[in-house]
Every structure is written in C-alpha cells, then in structure tokens.
Amino acid sequence: MNINFFMPTRIIMGEDCIYNNRAVLQSLGKKALIMCGKNSAKNNGSLADIVKALEANGQQYFLHDKVMSNPTLDCVYEAAEAIKREGCDFVAALGGGSPMDASKAAACLALNWVDKSAFFGTSFNTALPIVAVPTTAGTGSEVTPYAIITNDQAQTKTNIGSPALFPRYAFLDAKYMLGLSREITINTAVDALSHAVEGILSVKASPITDTLARESIAVVSGSFPTLLGNGEISLELRQKLLYGATLGGMVIAHTGTTAVHSIGYSLTYYNHIDHGRANGLVFAEFLRVIEAKEKSSPIRRIPGILSAMGLKSIDEFDKTLSSLIGKKEKFGLPELEKYAEQAMQAKNIANCIIKLDKGELLEILKKSIG
C-alpha cells in the first residue's frame, strides 16, 4: 500500500470562528489584501468579521472587491498588482470558488511575476500566505492546492496547481451561507458531490481519500431531501454541507477531478452555466459509462458510491439529480462535438480510473444534453 497524503491547511470551523481565532492571523504579517466580490462578502457578514479580527490584532488591510465569477487573467493580474502596490504580506479570500481561486493565483503571481502569455505554462513554487473563508459549500478550494482560472486562449477554464497554493488557514462558518438561494445551494452541493465521487474514480485515489470521499458523499447527498423541499435551509444543514464540501476538497487535493469536470468546464465557458450545474448535467450519464465498463473489472466502485448515497441504482440517482437541477439545457451536435474535443484536452481527463475516448465523451453529452 503506497500513500502520500499532505494536508497543510489548518481547518477552523464554528460560529464566529474568525474572530475567536484571530490570533493565528498575526503570524502572517502586518497587512492583508482582502479579496472578494463586489457585494456578497459585505452582505453575508464575512467582510465585517475579517476586518474586525484584523483591527483587533492591529493589522492593516486593503480591500480588493473586484473579483468576478469565473475569474480571468486580467482579474488575477489586477489583484497581484494591488498586492505589490499596497505592500501586503498575505491574502484573505472571502467567497466561493471564484474569489478563492483568484486569490491563490494572485498570491503566486505577486512573488513570481510573469507575462500573461506565460502564466498557464509557469510552475509556481512560492506564494504569499492565503487565508480562505468559503461563503458557499461546494468548491472545496479552501483546502486544495489548485486555482481554476478562465483561459480565453484555450477557450476553457484551466487549472494551475502547486503545494504553495494550499491556504494556511480555512475558516468555516456556515452563517455566511444563510442568505444563499436554494438554487445556489443546490448547484454548489452538486459540485461538492462530484468532487467526492470523481475522487473515488480517480487513478490517484487512496484508502485515505476514499474514506474522506464516502463521508462527503453521505453528508452531501443526505441534504438532498431537504433541498428538494420548499422549507427553510437551516444553519445546521448548511454546516453539514460546508463540512461535506471541505471533505470533498481534501479528496480532490490528492486525486484531482475527472471527466465530469473536464466536460463541465466547456459548458461553463461557452454558455455561462454555473459550474456545479454544469457538472450535474452530465453526472449520471458519466456514472453509467463507468458502471458499464466496470462489469469486466475485478473492482467495481459504482456500487459503493451508490451505497454511500443510500441508493441502489444510477436510475435513482438520475431521478434525484434531475429533480434538483430542473430542466436541462439542450445543444446541437456541432456544439457537443466541440465540448467533447475540449474535454479531451483537459489535464484532468487523464485522472479517470477507466479511460474514456472522445466518442464516449460525446455519447455522455448527447444522452445528457443532446
């Protein structure tokens, strides 16, 4: 048994965890660049909490609230320039995957400046310290060494990865999610579930990541009955989703994602479909292909995945998922062929435990959204 597991992020979870544990921030430097979107961090209270903690510590900060959804290189470079101009020692990322990923990329770039044309081909070995405060429960970026940035040249989203991108601290406080819509909560939950499932179906999976993934699957899928209803989504349930999403992040920090994400990137880039929803559109058909190919394999992973969800078949999963994400978008064959070709070029397609070719990816797309 060969295992290589590295998780340097200190995870601190609970209500008011930023302020109650503010002392840990003092070791990171005298001044922080706070990165977030224009409004969400102000509205959900995370910005006020990090500012309160920094001020209590006597630390300075500069607010950079210009991160957009699916951040571009321009967004990353603007933030890195602000880090250098303001003399910041560390970066505090508040938000979902977009602010956290942009913060990671900017924290690398600030210490390793390269021209935009060379960014995606550069190996980054150092970064300023990063503090992650997730305000959605899905991406898991608070515990991963990755940043996903929009790559207009390749017309997709591209992953940069380095151990330097692991946040030093992840503060998990579900109160920041109380104002999230049901749609956003569902989309991010589907993203979290896909991380855990794809982790089990990765060539890089290990007994440790499988254990984390099964727990993540059980916790996240256990929320689906409530998400399918019309009642209030409680703080307790949001805490469970946040916990499950972070476990999923710990999984893909070591396994990477696979074909679901490879396909999903194009759906998001070309059609501006929310990342979690994009994954959900092709999720069930991907599992059907893996299940069929596993029939000739001595190791079958799909039954264990379904068992962790409390389900007996992919048909049951497909029915639940369809109820969650609603009516699916439909696309013509030329578009689907383009998405399949783009997916084959994605680095994470190689992680899949069972190799898939372009024709198989196209069939997944046709049956899902054709």
Contacts in CASP RR format, 6 or more apart in sequence:
PFRMAT RR
TARGET T0000
AUTHOR 0000-0000-0000
METHOD contacts of the structure
MODEL  1
MNINFFMPTRIIMGEDCIYNNRAVLQSLGKKALIMCGKNSAKNNGSLADI
VKALEANGQQYFLHDKVMSNPTLDCVYEAAEAIKREGCDFVAALGGGSPM
DASKAAACLALNWVDKSAFFGTSFNTALPIVAVPTTAGTGSEVTPYAIIT
NDQAQTKTNIGSPALFPRYAFLDAKYMLGLSREITINTAVDALSHAVEGI
LSVKASPITDTLARESIAVVSGSFPTLLGNGEISLELRQKLLYGATLGGM
VIAHTGTTAVHSIGYSLTYYNHIDHGRANGLVFAEFLRVIEAKEKSSPIR
RIPGILSAMGLKSIDEFDKTLSSLIGKKEKFGLPELEKYAEQAMQAKNIA
NCIIKLDKGELLEILKKSIG
1 207 0 8 1.000
3 206 0 8 1.000
3 207 0 8 1.000
3 208 0 8 1.000
4 206 0 8 1.000
4 254 0 8 1.000
5 206 0 8 1.000
5 208 0 8 1.000
5 209 0 8 1.000
5 254 0 8 1.000
6 163 0 8 1.000
6 254 0 8 1.000
7 143 0 8 1.000
7 166 0 8 1.000
7 250 0 8 1.000
7 253 0 8 1.000
8 163 0 8 1.000
8 166 0 8 1.000
8 168 0 8 1.000
9 132 0 8 1.000
9 142 0 8 1.000
9 143 0 8 1.000
9 166 0 8 1.000
9 167 0 8 1.000
9 168 0 8 1.000
9 169 0 8 1.000
9 170 0 8 1.000
10 24 0 8 1.000
10 168 0 8 1.000
10 169 0 8 1.000
10 170 0 8 1.000
11 142 0 8 1.000
11 143 0 8 1.000
11 170 0 8 1.000
11 172 0 8 1.000
11 246 0 8 1.000
12 21 0 8 1.000
12 24 0 8 1.000
12 169 0 8 1.000
12 170 0 8 1.000
12 171 0 8 1.000
12 172 0 8 1.000
13 171 0 8 1.000
13 172 0 8 1.000
13 173 0 8 1.000
13 239 0 8 1.000
13 242 0 8 1.000
13 243 0 8 1.000
14 172 0 8 1.000
14 173 0 8 1.000
14 174 0 8 1.000
14 239 0 8 1.000
15 173 0 8 1.000
15 174 0 8 1.000
15 175 0 8 1.000
16 49 0 8 1.000
16 173 0 8 1.000
17 171 0 8 1.000
17 172 0 8 1.000
17 173 0 8 1.000
18 46 0 8 1.000
18 49 0 8 1.000
18 50 0 8 1.000
18 52 0 8 1.000
18 53 0 8 1.000
18 133 0 8 1.000
18 171 0 8 1.000
18 173 0 8 1.000
19 49 0 8 1.000
19 52 0 8 1.000
19 53 0 8 1.000
19 56 0 8 1.000
21 171 0 8 1.000
22 53 0 8 1.000
22 54 0 8 1.000
22 56 0 8 1.000
22 57 0 8 1.000
23 57 0 8 1.000
24 169 0 8 1.000
25 32 0 8 1.000
25 53 0 8 1.000
25 54 0 8 1.000
25 57 0 8 1.000
25 59 0 8 1.000
25 131 0 8 1.000
25 169 0 8 1.000
26 57 0 8 1.000
26 59 0 8 1.000
28 89 0 8 1.000
28 90 0 8 1.000
28 129 0 8 1.000
28 131 0 8 1.000
28 168 0 8 1.000
29 59 0 8 1.000
29 89 0 8 1.000
29 90 0 8 1.000
29 129 0 8 1.000
30 59 0 8 1.000
30 60 0 8 1.000
30 89 0 8 1.000
31 59 0 8 1.000
31 60 0 8 1.000
31 61 0 8 1.000
31 62 0 8 1.000
31 86 0 8 1.000
31 87 0 8 1.000
31 88 0 8 1.000
31 89 0 8 1.000
32 50 0 8 1.000
32 54 0 8 1.000
32 59 0 8 1.000
32 60 0 8 1.000
32 61 0 8 1.000
32 62 0 8 1.000
32 88 0 8 1.000
32 89 0 8 1.000
32 90 0 8 1.000
32 91 0 8 1.000
32 92 0 8 1.000
32 131 0 8 1.000
33 61 0 8 1.000
33 62 0 8 1.000
33 64 0 8 1.000
33 79 0 8 1.000
33 82 0 8 1.000
33 83 0 8 1.000
33 86 0 8 1.000
33 88 0 8 1.000
33 90 0 8 1.000
33 91 0 8 1.000
33 92 0 8 1.000
33 106 0 8 1.000
34 47 0 8 1.000
34 50 0 8 1.000
34 51 0 8 1.000
34 61 0 8 1.000
34 62 0 8 1.000
34 63 0 8 1.000
34 64 0 8 1.000
34 65 0 8 1.000
34 91 0 8 1.000
34 92 0 8 1.000
34 94 0 8 1.000
35 64 0 8 1.000
35 65 0 8 1.000
35 67 0 8 1.000
35 79 0 8 1.000
35 91 0 8 1.000
35 92 0 8 1.000
35 93 0 8 1.000
35 94 0 8 1.000
35 99 0 8 1.000
35 102 0 8 1.000
35 103 0 8 1.000
35 106 0 8 1.000
36 42 0 8 1.000
36 46 0 8 1.000
36 47 0 8 1.000
36 63 0 8 1.000
36 64 0 8 1.000
36 65 0 8 1.000
36 67 0 8 1.000
36 93 0 8 1.000
36 94 0 8 1.000
36 95 0 8 1.000
36 99 0 8 1.000
37 65 0 8 1.000
37 66 0 8 1.000
37 67 0 8 1.000
37 68 0 8 1.000
37 94 0 8 1.000
37 95 0 8 1.000
37 98 0 8 1.000
37 99 0 8 1.000
38 65 0 8 1.000
38 66 0 8 1.000
40 95 0 8 1.000
40 135 0 8 1.000
41 47 0 8 1.000
41 65 0 8 1.000
41 94 0 8 1.000
41 95 0 8 1.000
41 99 0 8 1.000
41 135 0 8 1.000
42 48 0 8 1.000
42 65 0 8 1.000
43 179 0 8 1.000
44 135 0 8 1.000
44 175 0 8 1.000
44 176 0 8 1.000
44 177 0 8 1.000
44 178 0 8 1.000
44 179 0 8 1.000
45 175 0 8 1.000
45 176 0 8 1.000
46 94 0 8 1.000
46 95 0 8 1.000
46 133 0 8 1.000
46 135 0 8 1.000
46 173 0 8 1.000
46 176 0 8 1.000
47 63 0 8 1.000
47 94 0 8 1.000
49 133 0 8 1.000
49 173 0 8 1.000
50 61 0 8 1.000
50 92 0 8 1.000
50 94 0 8 1.000
50 131 0 8 1.000
50 133 0 8 1.000
51 61 0 8 1.000
54 60 0 8 1.000
54 61 0 8 1.000
61 92 0 8 1.000
62 82 0 8 1.000
62 86 0 8 1.000
62 88 0 8 1.000
64 78 0 8 1.000
64 79 0 8 1.000
64 82 0 8 1.000
66 75 0 8 1.000
66 78 0 8 1.000
66 79 0 8 1.000
67 75 0 8 1.000
67 79 0 8 1.000
67 98 0 8 1.000
67 99 0 8 1.000
67 102 0 8 1.000
67 103 0 8 1.000
68 75 0 8 1.000
68 98 0 8 1.000
69 98 0 8 1.000
70 98 0 8 1.000
70 150 0 8 1.000
70 157 0 8 1.000
70 268 0 8 1.000
70 269 0 8 1.000
70 275 0 8 1.000
71 98 0 8 1.000
71 99 0 8 1.000
71 101 0 8 1.000
71 102 0 8 1.000
71 105 0 8 1.000
71 149 0 8 1.000
71 150 0 8 1.000
72 149 0 8 1.000
72 150 0 8 1.000
72 152 0 8 1.000
73 116 0 8 1.000
73 119 0 8 1.000
73 149 0 8 1.000
73 150 0 8 1.000
73 151 0 8 1.000
73 152 0 8 1.000
75 102 0 8 1.000
76 102 0 8 1.000
76 105 0 8 1.000
76 106 0 8 1.000
76 109 0 8 1.000
76 119 0 8 1.000
76 149 0 8 1.000
77 106 0 8 1.000
77 109 0 8 1.000
77 116 0 8 1.000
79 102 0 8 1.000
79 103 0 8 1.000
79 106 0 8 1.000
80 105 0 8 1.000
80 106 0 8 1.000
80 109 0 8 1.000
80 110 0 8 1.000
80 113 0 8 1.000
82 88 0 8 1.000
83 91 0 8 1.000
83 106 0 8 1.000
83 107 0 8 1.000
83 110 0 8 1.000
83 128 0 8 1.000
84 110 0 8 1.000
88 110 0 8 1.000
88 128 0 8 1.000
89 128 0 8 1.000
89 129 0 8 1.000
90 107 0 8 1.000
90 128 0 8 1.000
90 129 0 8 1.000
90 130 0 8 1.000
90 131 0 8 1.000
90 168 0 8 1.000
91 103 0 8 1.000
91 106 0 8 1.000
91 107 0 8 1.000
91 128 0 8 1.000
91 129 0 8 1.000
91 130 0 8 1.000
91 131 0 8 1.000
92 103 0 8 1.000
92 130 0 8 1.000
92 131 0 8 1.000
92 133 0 8 1.000
93 99 0 8 1.000
93 100 0 8 1.000
93 102 0 8 1.000
93 103 0 8 1.000
93 104 0 8 1.000
93 130 0 8 1.000
93 131 0 8 1.000
93 132 0 8 1.000
93 133 0 8 1.000
93 167 0 8 1.000
94 133 0 8 1.000
94 135 0 8 1.000
95 133 0 8 1.000
95 134 0 8 1.000
95 135 0 8 1.000
95 136 0 8 1.000
95 176 0 8 1.000
96 134 0 8 1.000
96 135 0 8 1.000
96 136 0 8 1.000
96 138 0 8 1.000
96 139 0 8 1.000
96 141 0 8 1.000
96 188 0 8 1.000
97 134 0 8 1.000
97 136 0 8 1.000
97 139 0 8 1.000
97 140 0 8 1.000
97 141 0 8 1.000
97 148 0 8 1.000
100 132 0 8 1.000
100 134 0 8 1.000
100 139 0 8 1.000
100 141 0 8 1.000
100 142 0 8 1.000
100 147 0 8 1.000
100 167 0 8 1.000
101 139 0 8 1.000
101 141 0 8 1.000
101 146 0 8 1.000
101 147 0 8 1.000
101 148 0 8 1.000
101 149 0 8 1.000
102 147 0 8 1.000
102 149 0 8 1.000
103 130 0 8 1.000
103 132 0 8 1.000
104 127 0 8 1.000
104 130 0 8 1.000
104 141 0 8 1.000
104 146 0 8 1.000
104 147 0 8 1.000
104 165 0 8 1.000
104 167 0 8 1.000
105 147 0 8 1.000
105 149 0 8 1.000
105 160 0 8 1.000
107 127 0 8 1.000
107 128 0 8 1.000
107 129 0 8 1.000
107 130 0 8 1.000
107 165 0 8 1.000
108 124 0 8 1.000
108 126 0 8 1.000
108 127 0 8 1.000
108 147 0 8 1.000
108 160 0 8 1.000
108 162 0 8 1.000
108 164 0 8 1.000
108 165 0 8 1.000
109 119 0 8 1.000
109 124 0 8 1.000
110 127 0 8 1.000
110 128 0 8 1.000
111 126 0 8 1.000
111 127 0 8 1.000
111 128 0 8 1.000
112 122 0 8 1.000
112 124 0 8 1.000
112 125 0 8 1.000
112 126 0 8 1.000
112 127 0 8 1.000
114 122 0 8 1.000
119 160 0 8 1.000
120 149 0 8 1.000
120 151 0 8 1.000
120 153 0 8 1.000
120 154 0 8 1.000
120 158 0 8 1.000
120 160 0 8 1.000
123 162 0 8 1.000
124 160 0 8 1.000
124 161 0 8 1.000
124 162 0 8 1.000
124 164 0 8 1.000
124 165 0 8 1.000
125 162 0 8 1.000
125 164 0 8 1.000
126 164 0 8 1.000
127 162 0 8 1.000
127 164 0 8 1.000
127 165 0 8 1.000
129 168 0 8 1.000
130 165 0 8 1.000
130 166 0 8 1.000
130 167 0 8 1.000
130 168 0 8 1.000
131 167 0 8 1.000
131 168 0 8 1.000
131 169 0 8 1.000
131 170 0 8 1.000
131 171 0 8 1.000
132 141 0 8 1.000
132 142 0 8 1.000
132 143 0 8 1.000
132 167 0 8 1.000
132 169 0 8 1.000
132 170 0 8 1.000
132 171 0 8 1.000
133 142 0 8 1.000
133 170 0 8 1.000
133 171 0 8 1.000
133 173 0 8 1.000
133 176 0 8 1.000
134 140 0 8 1.000
134 141 0 8 1.000
134 142 0 8 1.000
134 170 0 8 1.000
134 172 0 8 1.000
134 176 0 8 1.000
134 242 0 8 1.000
134 245 0 8 1.000
134 246 0 8 1.000
135 176 0 8 1.000
135 177 0 8 1.000
136 177 0 8 1.000
136 180 0 8 1.000
136 184 0 8 1.000
136 188 0 8 1.000
137 174 0 8 1.000
137 177 0 8 1.000
137 185 0 8 1.000
137 188 0 8 1.000
137 189 0 8 1.000
137 192 0 8 1.000
137 238 0 8 1.000
137 241 0 8 1.000
137 242 0 8 1.000
137 244 0 8 1.000
137 245 0 8 1.000
138 188 0 8 1.000
138 189 0 8 1.000
138 191 0 8 1.000
138 192 0 8 1.000
138 195 0 8 1.000
138 241 0 8 1.000
138 245 0 8 1.000
138 276 0 8 1.000
139 188 0 8 1.000
139 191 0 8 1.000
139 192 0 8 1.000
139 245 0 8 1.000
139 249 0 8 1.000
140 192 0 8 1.000
140 195 0 8 1.000
140 245 0 8 1.000
140 246 0 8 1.000
140 248 0 8 1.000
140 249 0 8 1.000
140 252 0 8 1.000
141 147 0 8 1.000
141 249 0 8 1.000
142 167 0 8 1.000
142 170 0 8 1.000
142 172 0 8 1.000
142 246 0 8 1.000
142 249 0 8 1.000
143 166 0 8 1.000
143 167 0 8 1.000
143 170 0 8 1.000
143 246 0 8 1.000
143 249 0 8 1.000
143 250 0 8 1.000
143 253 0 8 1.000
144 165 0 8 1.000
144 166 0 8 1.000
144 249 0 8 1.000
144 252 0 8 1.000
144 253 0 8 1.000
145 161 0 8 1.000
145 162 0 8 1.000
145 163 0 8 1.000
145 164 0 8 1.000
145 165 0 8 1.000
145 166 0 8 1.000
145 253 0 8 1.000
146 159 0 8 1.000
146 160 0 8 1.000
146 161 0 8 1.000
146 165 0 8 1.000
146 252 0 8 1.000
146 253 0 8 1.000
146 256 0 8 1.000
147 159 0 8 1.000
147 160 0 8 1.000
147 161 0 8 1.000
147 165 0 8 1.000
148 157 0 8 1.000
148 158 0 8 1.000
148 159 0 8 1.000
149 157 0 8 1.000
149 158 0 8 1.000
149 160 0 8 1.000
150 157 0 8 1.000
150 158 0 8 1.000
150 269 0 8 1.000
151 157 0 8 1.000
151 158 0 8 1.000
154 345 0 8 1.000
155 266 0 8 1.000
155 269 0 8 1.000
155 270 0 8 1.000
155 342 0 8 1.000
156 265 0 8 1.000
156 266 0 8 1.000
156 269 0 8 1.000
156 342 0 8 1.000
156 345 0 8 1.000
156 346 0 8 1.000
157 265 0 8 1.000
157 268 0 8 1.000
157 269 0 8 1.000
159 347 0 8 1.000
159 348 0 8 1.000
166 253 0 8 1.000
170 246 0 8 1.000
172 242 0 8 1.000
172 243 0 8 1.000
172 246 0 8 1.000
174 235 0 8 1.000
174 238 0 8 1.000
174 239 0 8 1.000
174 241 0 8 1.000
174 242 0 8 1.000
175 235 0 8 1.000
177 185 0 8 1.000
177 238 0 8 1.000
177 241 0 8 1.000
177 242 0 8 1.000
178 235 0 8 1.000
178 238 0 8 1.000
180 188 0 8 1.000
180 233 0 8 1.000
180 238 0 8 1.000
182 227 0 8 1.000
182 233 0 8 1.000
184 274 0 8 1.000
185 227 0 8 1.000
185 233 0 8 1.000
185 238 0 8 1.000
185 241 0 8 1.000
186 227 0 8 1.000
186 324 0 8 1.000
186 325 0 8 1.000
187 274 0 8 1.000
187 275 0 8 1.000
187 276 0 8 1.000
187 277 0 8 1.000
187 325 0 8 1.000
188 241 0 8 1.000
188 245 0 8 1.000
188 276 0 8 1.000
189 220 0 8 1.000
189 223 0 8 1.000
189 224 0 8 1.000
189 227 0 8 1.000
189 241 0 8 1.000
189 245 0 8 1.000
189 324 0 8 1.000
190 276 0 8 1.000
190 277 0 8 1.000
190 279 0 8 1.000
190 280 0 8 1.000
190 283 0 8 1.000
190 321 0 8 1.000
190 324 0 8 1.000
190 325 0 8 1.000
191 245 0 8 1.000
191 275 0 8 1.000
191 276 0 8 1.000
191 279 0 8 1.000
192 216 0 8 1.000
192 220 0 8 1.000
192 241 0 8 1.000
192 244 0 8 1.000
192 245 0 8 1.000
192 248 0 8 1.000
192 249 0 8 1.000
193 216 0 8 1.000
193 217 0 8 1.000
193 220 0 8 1.000
193 221 0 8 1.000
194 257 0 8 1.000
194 260 0 8 1.000
194 261 0 8 1.000
194 276 0 8 1.000
194 279 0 8 1.000
194 280 0 8 1.000
194 283 0 8 1.000
195 216 0 8 1.000
195 245 0 8 1.000
195 248 0 8 1.000
195 249 0 8 1.000
195 251 0 8 1.000
195 252 0 8 1.000
195 257 0 8 1.000
196 212 0 8 1.000
196 213 0 8 1.000
196 214 0 8 1.000
196 216 0 8 1.000
196 217 0 8 1.000
196 220 0 8 1.000
196 244 0 8 1.000
196 247 0 8 1.000
196 248 0 8 1.000
196 251 0 8 1.000
197 213 0 8 1.000
197 217 0 8 1.000
197 260 0 8 1.000
197 283 0 8 1.000
197 287 0 8 1.000
197 305 0 8 1.000
198 252 0 8 1.000
198 255 0 8 1.000
198 256 0 8 1.000
198 257 0 8 1.000
198 258 0 8 1.000
198 259 0 8 1.000
198 260 0 8 1.000
198 261 0 8 1.000
198 351 0 8 1.000
199 205 0 8 1.000
199 209 0 8 1.000
199 213 0 8 1.000
199 251 0 8 1.000
199 252 0 8 1.000
199 255 0 8 1.000
199 256 0 8 1.000
199 257 0 8 1.000
199 258 0 8 1.000
200 209 0 8 1.000
200 210 0 8 1.000
200 213 0 8 1.000
200 214 0 8 1.000
200 301 0 8 1.000
200 305 0 8 1.000
201 258 0 8 1.000
201 290 0 8 1.000
201 301 0 8 1.000
201 305 0 8 1.000
201 352 0 8 1.000
201 353 0 8 1.000
201 354 0 8 1.000
202 209 0 8 1.000
202 255 0 8 1.000
202 256 0 8 1.000
202 257 0 8 1.000
202 258 0 8 1.000
202 351 0 8 1.000
202 352 0 8 1.000
202 353 0 8 1.000
203 350 0 8 1.000
203 351 0 8 1.000
203 352 0 8 1.000
203 353 0 8 1.000
204 254 0 8 1.000
204 255 0 8 1.000
204 256 0 8 1.000
204 351 0 8 1.000
205 213 0 8 1.000
205 255 0 8 1.000
205 353 0 8 1.000
206 254 0 8 1.000
206 255 0 8 1.000
208 254 0 8 1.000
209 250 0 8 1.000
209 251 0 8 1.000
209 254 0 8 1.000
209 255 0 8 1.000
212 247 0 8 1.000
212 248 0 8 1.000
212 250 0 8 1.000
212 251 0 8 1.000
213 247 0 8 1.000
213 248 0 8 1.000
213 251 0 8 1.000
214 304 0 8 1.000
214 308 0 8 1.000
215 244 0 8 1.000
215 247 0 8 1.000
216 244 0 8 1.000
216 245 0 8 1.000
216 247 0 8 1.000
216 248 0 8 1.000
216 251 0 8 1.000
217 305 0 8 1.000
217 308 0 8 1.000
217 309 0 8 1.000
218 308 0 8 1.000
218 309 0 8 1.000
218 310 0 8 1.000
219 240 0 8 1.000
219 241 0 8 1.000
219 243 0 8 1.000
219 244 0 8 1.000
219 247 0 8 1.000
220 241 0 8 1.000
220 244 0 8 1.000
220 245 0 8 1.000
221 308 0 8 1.000
221 309 0 8 1.000
221 310 0 8 1.000
221 311 0 8 1.000
222 309 0 8 1.000
223 237 0 8 1.000
223 240 0 8 1.000
223 241 0 8 1.000
224 320 0 8 1.000
224 324 0 8 1.000
226 233 0 8 1.000
226 237 0 8 1.000
227 233 0 8 1.000
227 324 0 8 1.000
228 320 0 8 1.000
228 323 0 8 1.000
228 324 0 8 1.000
255 351 0 8 1.000
256 348 0 8 1.000
256 351 0 8 1.000
257 348 0 8 1.000
257 351 0 8 1.000
258 348 0 8 1.000
258 349 0 8 1.000
258 351 0 8 1.000
258 352 0 8 1.000
258 353 0 8 1.000
259 286 0 8 1.000
259 343 0 8 1.000
259 348 0 8 1.000
259 349 0 8 1.000
259 352 0 8 1.000
259 356 0 8 1.000
259 361 0 8 1.000
259 364 0 8 1.000
260 279 0 8 1.000
260 280 0 8 1.000
260 282 0 8 1.000
260 283 0 8 1.000
260 286 0 8 1.000
261 279 0 8 1.000
261 346 0 8 1.000
261 348 0 8 1.000
262 343 0 8 1.000
262 344 0 8 1.000
262 346 0 8 1.000
262 348 0 8 1.000
262 349 0 8 1.000
262 361 0 8 1.000
263 278 0 8 1.000
263 282 0 8 1.000
263 286 0 8 1.000
263 339 0 8 1.000
263 340 0 8 1.000
263 343 0 8 1.000
263 361 0 8 1.000
263 364 0 8 1.000
263 365 0 8 1.000
264 273 0 8 1.000
264 275 0 8 1.000
264 278 0 8 1.000
264 279 0 8 1.000
264 281 0 8 1.000
264 282 0 8 1.000
264 339 0 8 1.000
264 343 0 8 1.000
265 278 0 8 1.000
265 342 0 8 1.000
265 343 0 8 1.000
265 346 0 8 1.000
266 338 0 8 1.000
266 339 0 8 1.000
266 342 0 8 1.000
266 343 0 8 1.000
267 273 0 8 1.000
267 278 0 8 1.000
267 281 0 8 1.000
267 282 0 8 1.000
267 339 0 8 1.000
267 369 0 8 1.000
268 274 0 8 1.000
268 275 0 8 1.000
268 278 0 8 1.000
270 335 0 8 1.000
270 338 0 8 1.000
270 339 0 8 1.000
271 329 0 8 1.000
273 281 0 8 1.000
273 329 0 8 1.000
277 325 0 8 1.000
280 321 0 8 1.000
280 325 0 8 1.000
281 325 0 8 1.000
281 328 0 8 1.000
281 329 0 8 1.000
281 368 0 8 1.000
281 369 0 8 1.000
282 364 0 8 1.000
282 365 0 8 1.000
282 368 0 8 1.000
282 369 0 8 1.000
283 317 0 8 1.000
283 321 0 8 1.000
284 314 0 8 1.000
284 317 0 8 1.000
284 318 0 8 1.000
284 321 0 8 1.000
284 322 0 8 1.000
284 368 0 8 1.000
285 363 0 8 1.000
285 364 0 8 1.000
285 367 0 8 1.000
285 368 0 8 1.000
286 364 0 8 1.000
287 302 0 8 1.000
287 305 0 8 1.000
287 314 0 8 1.000
287 317 0 8 1.000
288 314 0 8 1.000
288 367 0 8 1.000
289 356 0 8 1.000
289 360 0 8 1.000
289 363 0 8 1.000
289 364 0 8 1.000
290 301 0 8 1.000
290 302 0 8 1.000
290 353 0 8 1.000
290 354 0 8 1.000
291 302 0 8 1.000
291 314 0 8 1.000
293 354 0 8 1.000
294 300 0 8 1.000
294 301 0 8 1.000
294 302 0 8 1.000
294 354 0 8 1.000
297 354 0 8 1.000
301 353 0 8 1.000
302 314 0 8 1.000
306 312 0 8 1.000
306 313 0 8 1.000
306 314 0 8 1.000
306 316 0 8 1.000
306 317 0 8 1.000
309 317 0 8 1.000
311 317 0 8 1.000
311 320 0 8 1.000
322 328 0 8 1.000
328 368 0 8 1.000
328 369 0 8 1.000
329 369 0 8 1.000
330 369 0 8 1.000
330 370 0 8 1.000
331 339 0 8 1.000
331 365 0 8 1.000
331 369 0 8 1.000
331 370 0 8 1.000
332 370 0 8 1.000
333 366 0 8 1.000
333 370 0 8 1.000
336 362 0 8 1.000
336 365 0 8 1.000
336 366 0 8 1.000
336 369 0 8 1.000
336 370 0 8 1.000
337 362 0 8 1.000
339 365 0 8 1.000
340 358 0 8 1.000
340 359 0 8 1.000
340 361 0 8 1.000
340 362 0 8 1.000
340 365 0 8 1.000
341 358 0 8 1.000
343 349 0 8 1.000
343 361 0 8 1.000
344 357 0 8 1.000
344 358 0 8 1.000
344 361 0 8 1.000
349 356 0 8 1.000
END
